[in-house]
């Protein structure tokens, strides 16, 4: 083990033990104090925006010097508007009612009753890309669900993350009467910390993984070797299919709305166009993309159709355009060629929309609406820890505080 690896393991172990030490008390905290902590984070975020933005500008300057692309810099950037949106989401989350802690399932023979209880996981890890807003998003989900957390972000965002953890989150937790150790931030940069985070099943049995496909899949495999469960968000790239019966003006509006940010997973990545609309519509859309500063990748393609441009540093401002011979063919391409995150159809034909929505098997399906809506806050008015696209039973789609619990079955006399 190298010195860097040893330092990372030590840092993660110390954070895991500190977080675990808060679990017993956290389980009994009244609901209103948890919501008080969330509102406190929002308030302090406004009062301490200066240090947060100053730290973020240092991260941005280092990122530009390191040659980070437009998409990665967009993920990294904070400003007053983004801080205000984070605060608004925190206040909205504080207003969301808590889930019932238990429910009666059925009566059993012999005068017994079966109850299902919701119990916190205990300590949950989170490894995510260099996006400072995710520090607050994930911390808020853990607090709301009564879980302690160990957070690790990409090195490019470390200054922003430390400032948010130390000057915003910790003071708000303390002011609400909670132990600030509930939320831990791993401060040793580099991939060694990420690997250490997924190798502590006794301390951190579940880790939420977000980020670029290859690195996240590698961490998920590493976690499996250590017996750590993961909820992974490795791949994105949304699809929009312009049907034969599409309103071209609506299609253009949805294309533009789907490209408001280039570094996010649910942005437009693959644009499919019915052959009957190709000659008239493709020149219009390439002109639109050109006005937005975005390149069009047209046939013949030198890359897979589902190549995720958001993860292609230096080429983030690209959209792939390809033909699709109808809603069935479009759904098949979206299923077979992309990650299965999200796909939309633009059409005035109800039957075409129904066929597309029936045949597309991905996480989010949309009709005459943008795939940018596949987001915890936009769909549920609740921040998310990430979007799970695994094709297995369990939380799928935006993962929120409602998903961060364990089921316990309790049998008692009636």
C-alpha positions as CSV (number, residue, x, y, z in Angstrom):
1,X,0.0,0.0,0.0
2,X,1.4,3.4,-1.0
3,X,1.6,6.3,1.4
4,X,-1.3,8.0,-0.4
5,X,-3.4,4.9,-0.1
6,X,-2.6,4.5,3.5
7,X,-3.6,8.2,4.2
8,X,-6.8,7.7,2.3
9,X,-7.8,4.6,4.2
10,X,-7.0,6.3,7.5
11,X,-9.1,9.3,6.5
12,X,-12.1,7.2,5.5
13,X,-11.9,5.0,8.6
14,X,-11.7,8.0,10.9
15,X,-14.7,9.6,9.1
16,X,-16.7,6.4,9.2
17,X,-16.1,5.9,12.9
18,X,-17.0,9.5,13.6
19,X,-20.2,9.2,11.6
20,X,-21.1,5.9,13.2
21,X,-20.8,7.5,16.6
22,X,-23.7,9.7,15.9
23,X,-26.1,7.1,14.6
24,X,-27.7,6.0,17.9
25,X,-28.6,9.6,18.9
26,X,-29.7,10.5,15.4
27,X,-32.4,7.8,15.3
28,X,-34.3,9.5,18.1
29,X,-34.1,13.1,17.0
30,X,-37.5,14.7,16.6
31,X,-38.6,15.5,13.0
32,X,-38.8,19.2,13.6
33,X,-35.2,19.4,14.6
34,X,-34.1,17.7,11.4
35,X,-36.1,20.2,9.4
36,X,-34.6,23.0,11.5
37,X,-31.2,21.9,10.5
38,X,-32.1,21.9,6.8
39,X,-33.5,25.4,7.1
40,X,-30.4,26.4,9.0
41,X,-28.2,25.2,6.2
42,X,-30.2,27.3,3.8
43,X,-30.0,30.4,6.0
44,X,-26.2,30.1,6.6
45,X,-25.7,29.5,2.9
46,X,-27.0,32.9,2.3
47,X,-25.0,34.6,5.0
48,X,-21.8,32.8,4.2
49,X,-22.0,33.0,0.4
50,X,-18.9,35.1,0.3
51,X,-16.5,32.5,1.5
52,X,-18.3,29.8,-0.5
53,X,-18.0,31.7,-3.7
54,X,-14.4,32.7,-3.0
55,X,-13.5,29.0,-2.5
56,X,-15.4,28.1,-5.6
57,X,-13.5,30.7,-7.7
58,X,-10.2,29.1,-6.5
59,X,-11.5,25.7,-7.7
60,X,-12.7,27.2,-11.0
61,X,-9.3,28.9,-11.6
62,X,-7.5,25.7,-10.9
63,X,-9.9,23.8,-13.2
64,X,-9.3,26.3,-16.0
65,X,-5.6,26.0,-15.5
66,X,-5.8,22.2,-15.7
67,X,-7.7,22.4,-18.9
68,X,-11.1,21.2,-17.7
69,X,-13.7,21.3,-20.5
70,X,-16.9,23.4,-20.6
71,X,-19.1,20.7,-19.2
72,X,-16.9,20.0,-16.2
73,X,-16.5,23.7,-15.5
74,X,-20.2,24.1,-15.7
75,X,-20.7,21.3,-13.1
76,X,-18.0,22.9,-10.9
77,X,-19.3,26.5,-11.0
78,X,-21.3,28.2,-8.2
79,X,-22.8,31.7,-8.3
80,X,-25.4,33.6,-6.3
81,X,-28.3,32.2,-8.4
82,X,-27.2,28.6,-7.9
83,X,-26.7,29.2,-4.2
84,X,-30.2,30.6,-4.0
85,X,-31.6,27.6,-5.8
86,X,-29.8,25.3,-3.4
87,X,-31.3,27.2,-0.4
88,X,-34.8,27.1,-2.0
89,X,-34.5,23.3,-2.4
90,X,-33.4,22.9,1.2
91,X,-36.4,24.9,2.5
92,X,-38.7,22.9,0.2
93,X,-37.3,19.6,1.6
94,X,-37.8,20.8,5.1
95,X,-41.5,21.3,4.3
96,X,-41.9,17.7,3.0
97,X,-43.7,15.4,5.5
98,X,-41.7,12.5,6.9
99,X,-42.6,9.0,5.8
100,X,-44.5,6.9,8.3
101,X,-42.1,5.0,10.5
102,X,-44.2,1.8,10.4
103,X,-47.3,0.3,8.8
104,X,-49.4,-2.7,9.6
105,X,-49.1,-5.3,6.9
106,X,-51.5,-8.0,8.0
107,X,-52.8,-10.1,10.8
108,X,-51.2,-13.5,11.3
109,X,-52.7,-16.7,12.7
110,X,-52.6,-17.0,16.5
111,X,-53.5,-13.5,17.3
112,X,-50.4,-11.9,15.9
113,X,-49.8,-8.9,13.7
114,X,-47.1,-8.2,11.1
115,X,-45.7,-4.7,11.0
116,X,-43.2,-3.2,8.5
117,X,-40.9,-0.6,10.0
118,X,-38.6,1.8,8.2
119,X,-35.1,2.0,9.8
120,X,-32.2,4.1,8.7
121,X,-29.2,2.4,7.1
122,X,-26.9,4.0,9.7
123,X,-23.9,5.3,7.8
124,X,-24.0,5.9,4.0
125,X,-21.1,6.9,1.8
126,X,-21.4,9.1,-1.2
127,X,-18.8,9.5,-3.9
128,X,-19.6,12.1,-6.6
129,X,-18.2,14.2,-9.3
130,X,-16.7,17.6,-8.8
131,X,-20.1,19.3,-8.3
132,X,-20.2,21.4,-5.1
133,X,-24.0,21.6,-5.0
134,X,-24.1,17.8,-4.5
135,X,-22.3,18.2,-1.1
136,X,-25.4,20.0,0.2
137,X,-27.9,17.9,-1.8
138,X,-26.6,14.6,-0.4
139,X,-26.0,15.9,3.1
140,X,-29.6,17.1,3.2
141,X,-30.9,13.7,2.1
142,X,-28.9,12.0,4.8
143,X,-30.1,14.3,7.5
144,X,-33.7,14.1,6.5
145,X,-33.5,10.2,6.4
146,X,-31.7,10.1,9.8
147,X,-28.6,8.6,8.3
148,X,-25.0,9.7,8.9
149,X,-22.9,10.2,5.9
150,X,-19.3,10.1,4.6
151,X,-18.9,12.3,1.5
152,X,-16.1,12.3,-1.0
153,X,-16.0,14.6,-4.1
154,X,-13.8,15.0,-7.0
155,X,-10.5,16.8,-6.3
156,X,-11.4,19.7,-8.5
157,X,-14.2,20.8,-6.1
158,X,-12.3,20.2,-2.8
159,X,-12.0,23.8,-1.7
160,X,-15.7,24.4,-2.3
161,X,-16.7,21.2,-0.6
162,X,-14.6,21.9,2.5
163,X,-16.0,25.4,2.9
164,X,-19.6,24.1,2.5
165,X,-19.0,21.4,5.1
166,X,-17.2,23.5,7.6
167,X,-18.8,26.9,7.3
168,X,-22.4,26.0,6.3
169,X,-23.4,22.5,7.1
170,X,-21.6,21.9,10.4
171,X,-22.8,25.2,12.1
172,X,-26.4,24.5,11.0
173,X,-26.3,21.0,12.4
174,X,-24.9,22.3,15.7
175,X,-27.4,25.1,15.9
176,X,-30.2,22.6,15.6
177,X,-28.8,20.5,18.4
178,X,-27.4,17.8,16.2
179,X,-23.9,16.5,16.3
180,X,-22.0,18.0,13.4
181,X,-20.1,14.7,13.0
182,X,-23.2,13.4,11.3
183,X,-21.9,14.6,8.0
184,X,-18.2,13.8,7.3
185,X,-16.2,15.0,4.3
186,X,-13.1,13.0,3.2
187,X,-10.4,15.6,2.6
188,X,-7.6,13.4,1.1
189,X,-7.8,14.1,-2.6
190,X,-7.4,11.4,-5.3
191,X,-8.9,8.1,-6.4
192,X,-7.3,6.3,-3.4
193,X,-10.0,8.0,-1.2
194,X,-12.7,6.8,-3.5
195,X,-11.4,3.2,-3.4
196,X,-11.1,3.4,0.4
197,X,-14.7,4.6,0.7
198,X,-16.0,1.5,-1.0
199,X,-13.9,-0.9,1.1
200,X,-15.3,-0.5,4.6
201,X,-18.4,-2.8,4.9
202,X,-18.3,-2.7,8.7
203,X,-18.4,1.1,8.8
204,X,-20.0,2.2,5.6
205,X,-22.2,-0.7,4.2
206,X,-23.8,1.4,1.4
207,X,-22.2,3.9,-0.9
208,X,-23.9,6.1,-3.5
209,X,-21.7,6.4,-6.6
210,X,-22.1,9.2,-9.1
211,X,-19.7,10.3,-11.9
212,X,-18.3,9.2,-15.2
213,X,-19.1,5.8,-16.5
214,X,-15.8,4.0,-16.4
215,X,-14.6,5.3,-13.0
216,X,-18.0,4.7,-11.4
217,X,-18.3,1.1,-12.8
218,X,-14.8,0.4,-11.5
219,X,-15.7,1.6,-8.0
220,X,-18.9,-0.5,-8.1
221,X,-16.8,-3.6,-8.9
222,X,-14.3,-2.7,-6.1
223,X,-17.2,-2.3,-3.7
224,X,-18.6,-5.7,-4.6
225,X,-15.2,-7.3,-3.9
226,X,-15.4,-5.9,-0.4
227,X,-19.1,-6.7,0.2
228,X,-20.2,-3.0,0.1
229,X,-23.6,-2.4,-1.5
230,X,-23.8,0.5,-4.0
231,X,-26.4,2.6,-5.8
232,X,-24.5,3.7,-8.8
233,X,-25.2,6.5,-11.3
234,X,-22.5,5.8,-13.9
235,X,-24.1,6.8,-17.3
236,X,-26.4,9.3,-18.7
237,X,-27.2,10.9,-22.1
238,X,-30.8,11.6,-23.0
239,X,-32.6,10.9,-26.2
240,X,-35.2,13.0,-28.1
241,X,-37.1,11.5,-31.0
242,X,-38.8,13.9,-33.5
243,X,-41.7,11.9,-34.9
244,X,-43.4,12.2,-38.3
245,X,-46.2,14.0,-36.6
246,X,-44.1,16.4,-34.5
247,X,-44.7,20.1,-34.2
248,X,-41.3,21.4,-35.4
249,X,-41.6,24.6,-33.4
250,X,-42.2,22.5,-30.2
251,X,-39.3,20.2,-31.1
252,X,-37.0,23.2,-31.4
253,X,-38.1,24.6,-28.0
254,X,-37.6,21.2,-26.3
255,X,-34.1,20.8,-27.9
256,X,-33.1,24.2,-26.6
257,X,-34.5,23.5,-23.2
258,X,-32.7,20.2,-23.1
259,X,-29.3,21.9,-23.7
260,X,-29.5,24.6,-21.0
261,X,-26.6,22.8,-19.3
262,X,-24.0,20.7,-21.0
263,X,-22.4,18.9,-18.1
264,X,-25.5,17.1,-16.7
265,X,-26.6,13.6,-17.4
266,X,-30.2,14.3,-18.5
267,X,-29.3,16.8,-21.3
268,X,-30.0,16.1,-24.9
269,X,-27.3,13.7,-26.2
270,X,-28.9,11.8,-29.1
271,X,-31.5,13.4,-31.4
272,X,-33.5,11.0,-33.5
273,X,-35.5,12.3,-36.5
274,X,-38.1,10.5,-38.6
275,X,-36.9,10.1,-42.2
276,X,-40.0,12.1,-43.5
277,X,-38.8,15.1,-41.5
278,X,-35.1,14.7,-42.1
279,X,-34.6,17.0,-45.1
280,X,-36.7,19.9,-43.7
281,X,-36.0,19.6,-40.0
282,X,-32.3,18.7,-39.7
283,X,-31.1,22.0,-41.4
284,X,-33.3,23.9,-38.9
285,X,-31.9,22.1,-35.9
286,X,-28.3,22.3,-37.0
287,X,-28.8,26.1,-37.4
288,X,-30.3,26.2,-33.9
289,X,-27.4,24.2,-32.4
290,X,-25.0,26.5,-34.2
291,X,-26.6,29.5,-32.5
292,X,-26.3,27.8,-29.2
293,X,-22.6,27.1,-29.8
294,X,-23.2,23.3,-30.1
295,X,-21.9,21.1,-32.9
296,X,-24.0,18.4,-34.6
297,X,-22.6,15.0,-35.2
298,X,-24.3,13.8,-38.4
299,X,-24.2,10.4,-40.2
300,X,-22.0,8.6,-40.9
301,X,-20.9,8.6,-37.3
302,X,-17.3,7.7,-36.2
303,X,-18.6,6.9,-32.7
304,X,-21.4,4.8,-31.1
305,X,-24.8,6.5,-31.3
306,X,-25.0,6.6,-27.5
307,X,-21.6,8.2,-26.9
308,X,-22.2,10.5,-23.9
309,X,-20.9,13.9,-24.9
310,X,-21.2,15.3,-21.4
311,X,-18.3,13.1,-20.3
312,X,-16.2,13.9,-23.4
313,X,-13.9,16.7,-22.2
314,X,-13.5,19.3,-24.9
315,X,-16.4,17.9,-27.0
316,X,-19.3,18.4,-24.5
317,X,-20.9,20.9,-26.8
318,X,-22.0,18.2,-29.3
319,X,-25.3,16.4,-30.1
320,X,-25.5,13.3,-32.2
321,X,-28.3,13.3,-34.8
322,X,-29.5,10.1,-36.5
323,X,-32.6,8.8,-38.3
324,X,-35.2,6.6,-36.7
325,X,-38.0,5.1,-38.8
326,X,-40.8,5.4,-36.3
327,X,-41.6,5.3,-32.6
328,X,-40.8,1.6,-32.4
329,X,-37.4,2.0,-34.1
330,X,-36.7,5.1,-31.9
331,X,-37.5,3.2,-28.7
332,X,-35.3,0.3,-29.8
333,X,-32.4,2.6,-30.5
334,X,-32.8,4.3,-27.2
335,X,-33.0,0.9,-25.4
336,X,-30.1,-0.7,-27.3
337,X,-27.6,2.2,-27.9
338,X,-27.9,4.4,-24.8
339,X,-27.6,4.0,-21.0
340,X,-31.4,3.9,-20.5
341,X,-31.5,7.1,-18.5
342,X,-34.2,9.0,-20.3
343,X,-35.9,9.4,-23.7
344,X,-38.6,11.7,-25.1
345,X,-40.9,11.7,-28.1
346,X,-42.2,14.8,-29.8
347,X,-45.4,14.1,-31.7
348,X,-49.0,15.2,-32.1
349,X,-50.0,11.5,-32.7
350,X,-51.3,10.0,-29.6
351,X,-50.9,6.4,-30.9
352,X,-47.2,7.1,-31.8
353,X,-46.6,8.5,-28.4
354,X,-48.2,5.5,-26.7
355,X,-46.1,3.0,-28.7
356,X,-42.9,4.9,-27.9
357,X,-43.7,5.1,-24.2
358,X,-44.7,1.4,-24.1
359,X,-41.6,0.2,-25.8
360,X,-39.0,2.4,-24.2
361,X,-37.7,0.5,-21.1
362,X,-35.5,3.3,-19.6
363,X,-35.8,5.1,-16.3
364,X,-37.7,8.2,-17.5
365,X,-40.0,8.5,-20.5
366,X,-41.4,11.8,-21.8
367,X,-44.0,12.9,-24.3
368,X,-43.7,16.5,-25.6
369,X,-41.6,17.4,-22.6
370,X,-37.9,17.7,-21.9
371,X,-35.8,14.9,-20.4
372,X,-34.3,17.6,-18.1
373,X,-37.3,16.9,-15.9
374,X,-35.7,13.6,-14.8
375,X,-34.5,15.2,-11.6
376,X,-35.5,14.6,-8.0
377,X,-36.5,18.2,-7.4
378,X,-38.3,18.8,-10.7
379,X,-40.3,15.6,-10.4
380,X,-40.9,15.4,-6.6
381,X,-39.9,18.8,-5.2
382,X,-37.2,16.9,-3.3
383,X,-33.4,17.0,-3.9
384,X,-31.8,13.8,-5.0
385,X,-28.7,11.8,-4.2
386,X,-28.4,10.7,-7.8
387,X,-30.4,8.8,-10.4
388,X,-30.3,5.1,-10.3
389,X,-30.8,3.4,-13.7
390,X,-30.1,-0.2,-12.6
391,X,-32.5,-2.7,-14.2
392,X,-33.1,-4.5,-11.0
393,X,-35.7,-4.2,-8.2
394,X,-35.1,-1.4,-5.8
395,X,-34.9,2.4,-6.0
396,X,-34.9,3.4,-9.7
397,X,-34.9,6.9,-11.0
398,X,-34.1,9.9,-8.7
399,X,-33.1,8.5,-5.3
400,X,-34.4,10.7,-2.4
401,X,-34.5,10.5,1.3
402,X,-37.5,8.2,1.0
403,X,-35.3,5.5,-0.4
404,X,-32.5,5.6,2.2
405,X,-34.0,3.1,4.7
406,X,-34.1,-0.6,5.5
407,X,-37.3,-2.6,5.9
408,X,-37.7,-4.4,9.2
409,X,-40.5,-6.9,9.8
410,X,-41.8,-7.1,13.3
411,X,-44.3,-9.6,14.6
412,X,-46.2,-8.9,17.8
413,X,-49.3,-9.9,19.6
414,X,-52.3,-8.1,18.2
